[in-house]
């Protein structure tokens, strides 16, 4: 980052300075991600019955907002330079950008292993990959300036970096907001869960079905289930909990299973509704 700032000033390159500004948010993002991992690993205790795992989600939100802010700053500066472009030293831009790209390749390889399991690590990974793409664009701009002498390639490359920041920020904030607002996991459809529960031979009614994400990789479910009057409630609960784990990967379930009190009944699944055939009163 320090090298980019120094050579960005010497070369009058906004693309290098934009990458340096983005890298400054990377330093903040990685430090925040490490701190969040440490806090989230603490066991549940006292008032924090789920533990502090959602700190990782808050970290991802902050990283998303920081990407939005740096993208806005880069866009503003790039537009000014498109209107009045300064003289840019393309050779310096090309060399520094290529070195930065190599460094970011290594960092991306390190973070790639964990980004699919933690939204916090994914936030840090998006910062790094956005930086990598920015370096590649900056190197291309430096090469084109060397070949053509057209200095506006530098702010155009900066706009590309800003676009990548906005795309990454949107993806990260959308996913983290879904978790904060306790939406269902992206790969789990509540209606499909409800239909699976209702398809059990002994289940009569399913209602108060809730599926949400406590933190990355920690889906949870609760539901009130009514079964036939001659059914074993405990056996039904164990069977349904096992089915939820096998089919949807939901291991944290709270199922209240009771006997039905009447033959006619409706089935309500997460806001949707369906009807099962009435039981034979015999």
Order of alpha helices (4+ residues) and beta strands (2+ residues): alpha-alpha-alpha-alpha-alpha-alpha-alpha-beta-beta-alpha-beta-beta-beta
